[in-house]
Amino acid sequence: MTINELRGFTSTIKPAAPLTPAKAKIDSLKRTKDAAAKNLKAERDRQKLAKAQHTIAAVSTSLPKI
């Protein structure tokens, strides 16, 4: 808690002004870009993991049993 909260003073939260249509479109495009980048990274990681698992399986089957 801050000193002002202990004294009983609370700050009021001012509402944000609504975005203009142009700024809203830019924000939407940024969110879409960020989501696409996140999904692309996830897919690359998934493919990399699948390739590594396939390699491990191939090596383990080609090794002679002791």
C-alpha positions as CSV (number, residue, x, y, z in Angstrom):
1,M,0.0,0.0,0.0
2,T,1.1,3.5,-0.7
3,I,1.0,6.3,1.9
4,N,-1.9,8.0,0.0
5,E,-3.9,4.7,0.2
6,L,-3.2,4.6,4.0
7,R,-4.4,8.1,4.4
8,G,-7.6,7.3,2.5
9,F,-6.7,9.1,-0.7
10,T,-7.2,7.0,-3.8
11,S,-6.4,8.0,-7.3
12,T,-9.1,8.0,-9.9
13,I,-8.5,6.0,-13.1
14,K,-9.4,8.2,-16.0
15,P,-11.1,6.3,-18.9
16,A,-9.1,6.1,-22.1
17,A,-10.3,8.1,-25.1
18,P,-11.8,6.0,-27.8
19,L,-9.5,5.2,-30.7
20,T,-10.0,6.8,-34.1
21,P,-10.9,4.3,-36.8
22,A,-7.4,4.6,-38.3
23,K,-5.7,4.0,-35.0
24,A,-8.1,1.1,-34.2
25,K,-7.2,-0.5,-37.6
26,I,-3.4,-0.1,-36.9
27,D,-3.9,-1.7,-33.4
28,S,-5.9,-4.6,-34.9
29,L,-3.2,-5.2,-37.6
30,K,-0.5,-5.2,-34.9
31,R,-2.4,-7.7,-32.8
32,T,-2.8,-9.9,-35.9
33,K,0.9,-9.6,-36.8
34,D,1.9,-10.6,-33.2
35,A,-0.5,-13.6,-33.2
36,A,0.8,-14.7,-36.6
37,A,4.4,-14.5,-35.4
38,K,3.6,-16.4,-32.2
39,N,1.8,-19.2,-34.2
40,L,4.7,-19.3,-36.7
41,K,7.2,-19.8,-33.9
42,A,5.1,-22.5,-32.3
43,E,4.8,-24.4,-35.6
44,R,8.6,-24.2,-36.2
45,D,9.3,-25.4,-32.7
46,R,6.8,-28.3,-33.2
47,Q,8.4,-29.3,-36.5
48,K,11.9,-29.1,-35.0
49,L,10.8,-31.4,-32.1
50,A,9.2,-33.9,-34.5
51,K,12.3,-34.0,-36.6
52,A,14.5,-34.6,-33.5
53,Q,12.2,-37.3,-32.3
54,H,12.3,-39.0,-35.8
55,T,16.1,-38.8,-35.8
56,I,16.3,-40.3,-32.3
57,A,14.0,-43.1,-33.3
58,A,16.0,-43.8,-36.5
59,V,19.3,-43.9,-34.6
60,S,18.0,-46.1,-31.8
61,T,16.7,-48.7,-34.3
62,S,19.9,-48.8,-36.2
63,L,22.1,-49.4,-33.2
64,P,23.1,-53.0,-32.5
65,K,21.5,-54.6,-29.4
66,I,24.0,-55.5,-26.7
